[in-house]
Amino acid sequence: MSENPWYNKGLFSSLNLREKTLLTIALTGLVLVVIFICGTMINNIPTNFDTKMQAPSFVHIFGTDWMGRDMFFRTIKGLSLSIIIGLGASIISSIIATILAFLASSNKYLDSFVSWLIDLFASIPHILLIMMISIALGKGAFGVIMAVAFSHWVNLTRVLRAEVLQINTSEYVALSNKFGKSKFWIAKEHILPLILSQIFVGTLLVFPHAIMHESSVTFLGFGLSPHEPAIGIILSESMSYLAMGAWWLAFFPGLALLIVVLLFDIIGDNLKRLLDPREANN
Amino acid sequence: MNKKIIIGGVIAVVAIIVIAAVALGGGSSEHAPDELVACVAAHGEEPEFGFDPMHGWGYHDSGTEPLIQSTLLKRDANNSFVNDLATDYSASDDYKTYTVNIRDDVKFTDGSKLTAKDVAFSYNKAKELGEGADLSSMKEAKAKGNNEIVFTLDKSDSTFVNKLTDVGIVPEASYDNATYGQNPIGSGPYKLAQWDKGQQFILERNNQYYGKKPYFRKITNLFLDSDAAYAAVKNGDVDIAEIPVSYANETVKGYHLEYFDSIDVRGISLPTQKDTGKVIGPDKNPYGNNVTGDPAIREALSIGINREKLVDGALNGFGNVSYTGVANQLAWAYDAPYKDGQVDQAKAILDEAGWKDTNGDGIREKNGVKASIPVYYTSSAVERQALAVSLAEEASKLGIEIVPEGKSWDDIDPVRNQVGVVWGFGSADPNEIVHQYDSRVAGEGYDNPEVLNDSAVDAAIDTAMSQDTDSSYSTWSQASQIANTEYPFLWIGTVDYTYMVSDHLDISKSTHLIYPHGGDIWGNIYDWRYVNNTSTNATNTTNATNSTA
């Protein structure tokens, strides 16, 4: 990403790079927060069989589904559900990743164990792992969150482990060791502050993955009841009505999902630019 | 990562477009004049064990046309019994012995003769496996000579005559439990030519069939999901397809909609007992619910909801309301004992019973218990989902919260006696009343899931069991009426069976059998034919017996 992306050009070109980055983060963050808050405020989307299967109009801008429910509200509700699940999953997976990275640094047996664990999880296809964990944990939103969390720590762990290993070889760590500081103290005072930005960015970058995988598993019928408005469920339901010409059932929710995922990715990339010293010059 | 996600998204969009294009596009395919391509298996499902009546083929809550095998009796369009293999049948005065004589001229498609021994074998085997017809009252079936079968029962059972329609007859000599389903040998109007698992089965006419020969020499039946079935109709690939009621308002050129009232009723079981931590049945399921355990809740729901609205909405108008769980076509049907949509009265009943909304959240409480009922439905059944969701809206008007949960049967089974469950019931056999209300089978399988315990109902069932068939109907009706005074089920309505039928195909609407739960359309295949539909109402039909020998 050496080039200036499209969202940093044009209208705001008078701002300097740092301001633009901050502005991007703030704006995308605002959009996501608005979606999230709106979604949590929608509690009940009434059915109305008089207006079922209507194409998009000014009354129902995303159209209506087979029970006459407004697809715009369902989409927003679904997105906010995705955001909650994504949030839970990415926080938990970052915690797992951090713990494992520190475990790996403590001695060489644990290090090879963690490496083995990383290889093991990396070798199983994500979607399979998610399905297995979500069934084992009794499906439902909880099952999906845990399943996504337990399958998405791998990349971040690998990065953090390398980072911690590198910091461990530095002179000030060796010095602290000689002074008799405990391993825990070194981890807390020397290592954690240095990898905090990595953890933070890592968490945000897991987010889009988590949301995509949440939609995939709900699409496949794992997780939530089929009347609940999760994006995956909405999309899989729309498949049955495509033959009837109801394109709007798939198009708008699919597009909305793509946009939300992109927004998170933009935030992640920009944060990385801000926090990671190696990218600060870009 | 950014790129990956974008690429993934693009792939997903392209995939959807391609699927849609495949589903919507394409041309029609031609087939021979006496070949039929259909997509109409009951519930769109493929028989797991193949075409083996011992494993339930040809039975679903009532006997359905097994096509490949013969049965002793069949039903006609008026739901009366007619002979198939049987020439006559009689029951002893105590309804503990049934004697059936069968015809002498029937051969299996492998050339061997069908005798009374094959009939006795089929019934004993079906009872042993217990996967299809309910033969729990039968002790044994015995052949007497070549043409007479004697059924001995453990107890009086005047409904046993219904069981004579339920079991397809297989040859004793060559029957093999493991392979019969793939290579069935029967004596029905068709024989199995090919079964491509997961895709289709192909039937060819059995030219040695003793009865009225069907017009179609070959039937290909596809196993498709409902959206794919509809797409096949749009493509002109099939002559007839079963479609869900939600598709029934669509129009396709060259096809018309035919729909049939069924006796397949949808109702929600409301556990009648309080939850005391006790268990019931062979599965040791916990039972009871502290909300529905209060009769006031059950009554208020039954009289307070608007069934007409539910049928018009959730069933797309293709159904009939039901207050009793007994469809009008049945001999033991009775008039609705109450009117529904009485919101004010329902509220008064709840108030009187002490269910009041004290915290202003719109949901009533009593002694700290919230009037909230989980209602489980099978995720795969779209009409049950729609019913559960719209019912929740109806109930909220009364201050009762219904929480729909879409689950698989594996997930529903452990809690089926504790929560509301959306059931489908409907048999042409009055024995259904036993399954619904008899306290002696409560909690066994799907029997009496609401754990109703009423000795008056049990007594009426016992009386009906030893009455002759015709007079038993009023007793069956009584048993159902007594049971329903306690509102053990929230009955909603029967679901129509809807088909897209090619304009060139006449499926003889007047001779259709009644549709039980899971019923299929094959019952009057003998009367189906192609028609030349160029002139209006022309019945330019080809005579089946002339077209082929």
Interface residues (C-beta under 8 A of the other chain):
Chain A: P46 T47 F49 W66 M67 G68 K139 L205 P208 H209 M212 G221 S225 P226 H227 E228 M239 S240 Y241 L242 A243 M244 G245 W247 A250 G254 L258 V261 L262 D265 D269
Chain B: M1 N2 I5 I6 G8 G9 A12 V13 I16 I19 A20 A23 L24 D225 S226 D227 A228 Y230 A231 K234 S246 Y247 E250 D312 G313 A314 N316 S379 V382 Q385 A386 A388 V389 S390 E393 P404 E405 G406 K407 D411
